């Protein structure tokens, strides 16, 4: 294992959960990134700083041999006046980032053409806080063969579309000079992150172009602001998407294979987003670096993305009950075999019917996101949307979930069988623990859909009585 891979493992706070520790070729215990997930970072009301760092990661030739090693060649801002412990923590964080910017290994050579890619990764700090790296990888301006470079914005905020636009601005300025990036990023750091549906406008000067005004708008529906379902729809049919959802609901091991980093990153974030309002609580790595491929042997649940070049290595790894998704071909290379039978049949048919409705060319990305996400939210409304009625509260407000009464309240036997399994998952346990602790009535998008569904049921009953 190369030195950068070892530094990566030393830099991350990594938690395995239950099971036997993985080992690398030297016999050392191998750790894996803990619950790394963009989709399930906290919901931000606005007012936070946009980002912590802007980094440029370049490929530099190693002292020995012809291989290249990713290295941070530009950092804004420079962190000074940190306490010793804080400096060590920042160094560990920054030491991990280059490998995730170039997860493909070190066999690079100068190129004359390279398709730009936008992707992301997530790291977890020692204190449990999470940081997202938003990356744009491309060939820098110039003539002749040259090596790709990555612009990486490190933030604790999950909003992929908005940061993609910021990367467009960084890329445009870097074609002129690094010095032109500084005032733009300084202005961004001083601006407050907007609340859902709000816009922040930045003023920025570019030589030979003059002053520009850049508007950054945050989507109103914040639970989908970091998701783009279009890649998932291009790669997979609705039946395959529903089977992936079913596997994720039962917290199985899922591996996505694709050529491009953008496709992997977007598809795995979209698959995780289908679980809303629940949070994937296990290993989650949108693009697994080569030196962490042993992750696919993990005996606990995971959702990971692997580049197609490592397909053979993955296929030869000792794995049990894994769903291996080939995004290039839209097929499953490995499966458990019961993926079509996990969800209640009628609700599965409802999902497919809703998803199968035509998407018009005029629909916006937000409307497409709602078209895909809405049926899965409705699935959870119909199966577990009555959860709040089965949390009994003590005088101090602490709640206690009545599990048996909760699933027995379902009249459909098929729905009840499914829910009895689902309540045993960490997805549901973490969700219900938060509900038990909350002293406020449920709120948010999911609760809104529950209330709409309950109102529709009342109206149907009222109509039935009138007919009788």
Secondary structure, DSSP 4 states (H G I P E B T S, - for coil): --HHHHHHHHHS-B---SSPPEE-TTSPEEP-B-S--STTSPPP-S-SBS-SEEEEEEEEE-SSSS-EEEEEEEEESPP-S--HHHHHHHHHHHHHHHHHHTTT-S----BS----EEEEEEEE-TTS-EEEEEEEEEEPS-SSSB-EEEEEEEES---HHHHHHHHHHHHHHHTT-HHHHHHHHHHHHHSBPPPTT-EEEEEEEETTTEEEEEEEE--SSGGGTT--THHHHHHS-HHHHHHHHHHHHTT-EEEEEES-HHHHHHHHHHHHHTTTTS---SEEESS--GGGGGGGG-SS-EEEEEEGGGHHHHHTS--SSEEEEETTTTEEEE--S-GGGSS-HHHHHHHHHHHTSPPPTT--HHHHHHHHHHHHHHHHHHHHTTGGGGEEE-TTS-EEE-HHHHHHT---HHHHHHHHHHTTSHHHHHHHHHHHH--SPP-SHHHHHHHHHHHHHHHHHHHHHHH-
